[in-house]
Amino acid sequence: MRILFFLLVPFIANAQMVGKTIYSDGSIESTGAIEKGMPAGKWQYFYEHGTLKKEGHFEKGSEHGYWKEYFPNEKLKSAGLYEKGVKIGNWKYYSIKGVLVREEWWEKGSLKDTKTYH
């Protein structure tokens, strides 16, 4: 069960909401800024045991910019760009040991090419 909390964090010019989702054991599942009721700016997601699962930025509620996802052992799992919630450009995927295993090339949310490494 997920619980969503909003905390008000004052800034000099205005106030910004901070959103958090919490696992049932009380550990943080995700945290980041909320603007106009939507995720905005940097967000981080965590495994139940507390290590970073993925991180990136939101713009107007959609993934936007560079995102990274990690294995529970903290090694990079995947990385790539979003534009308004849609994958674009080169995405890289790694094994749990950190070895590049696949690359994908995306254009406006459509997969254009894939290269798998052995």
C-alpha positions, 0 to 999 in steps of 0.5 A: 500500500502506498501513501502519498504525503505532501510537505510544504517547504518554504522558499524565499520567493514562494512555496513549493510542495514536496511529494513523497510516497511511502512503503507500508513499512514506512520507508520512502518509495519516492520523493520530489517536487510538486507544482500545480499538483503534478511532479516537477523537477528532480524525483528519486525512487527507492527500493524498500531497503533504501537504495536508489532505484531510479532518478530523473526530472519531470516537467509538467507531470511528464518525465523530461530529460535524462533518467537513470535506473539502478539495480538493487546493488546500486549499479546502473541498469539503464539510462536515457532521455525523455521528452515530455514523457516519451523516450528519445535518442540513445538508451543504454541497458546494463547487466547487474555486473555493469556491462553494456548489454543493449542499446536502443535508439528512439525517435518520438516514442518509437523504437527505431533500432536495437543493438544487443551485445554478447 
